[in-house]
Amino acid sequence: MTLSIGMVTIDCTDPQALAGFWTAALGTTVAADYGAFVLLAGTPALGLQKVPEVRAGVLADPEGNEFCVGSHHG
C-alpha cells in the first residue's frame, strides 16, 4: 500500500488573503471560493480553511499554520 497526497488543508483566519499569497507563490489560481474555504487549483490541491479556534500547534509548518492531509475527490 502506498500513500499519495491528494490535498493539503491549512487552517487560517482569512482564507481569501492567504489565497493571494499561495496563488502567487505556486503560480496557480483559485479553483473555488466557498467563503470559509478556498480551494486552489493544482496537484495536490491546496485548501485554505477558516477556523475560529486558537491553533494548537499540531501538524504545523514553521510559522505555526496548521494543516491536515486528506484525499481529493475530483
N, C-alpha and C positions, 0 to 999 in steps of 0.2 A: 504494500500500500504506500502510495506517495501522497504528499501534501502539496497542494498548489494554492497560491493566494489569489482569490477572486476579487476581494475588496478589502480596503483598509478604511476604517472609520475613525475620525478624530473628533473627540468631544471638545466643544468650544463654546464661547459666549456669543459670537457673531459669525455665523456661517457665511454670509454674503461677503463680509470684509475679508475673511480668511480665504474665500474662493478667489478673490482678486490676487492675493499673494501666490496661491498654489497654481492658478492657471498661468500666470506669468513665469513662475519657476519651472513648471513642467511643460510649457508650450502647448497647453491643451485648452479646452473650453468647458463651460458649464453644460452638462447634458440635461439636467433637470433641477429646478429650484422649487422645493415644496415649503418654503418659508423656514421651518425649523430644521430642514435637512436639505443640503445641496449635494448633488451628485456630479462629479467631474467625469468627463469622457476619458477613456484610456483603459489599459490593461496592465496591472489590476486597476479596477475602479477605485476612486478616492471619494469617500463620503465625509461630509462635514456636518456634524450633528450638534444642534444647540441643546445644552443641558443646564438645568438650574442649580444643580448641586455643586458643592465645593469639590475640586479634584482631589482624589485620594492618593494619586501618585503611583498607582499600579499600572503596569504595561504602558509606560510613557516615554516620549522622546526626551532628549537632553534639556528641552525648555519646559518640560512638565506637561505637555499636551498629551492627554490620554487617548488611546485608540484601542480598538478591538479588531480581531481578524475574523472574517466570516466568508460565506460563499456568495458569489454574484450569480443571480439567476436572470439571464438576459432574456 
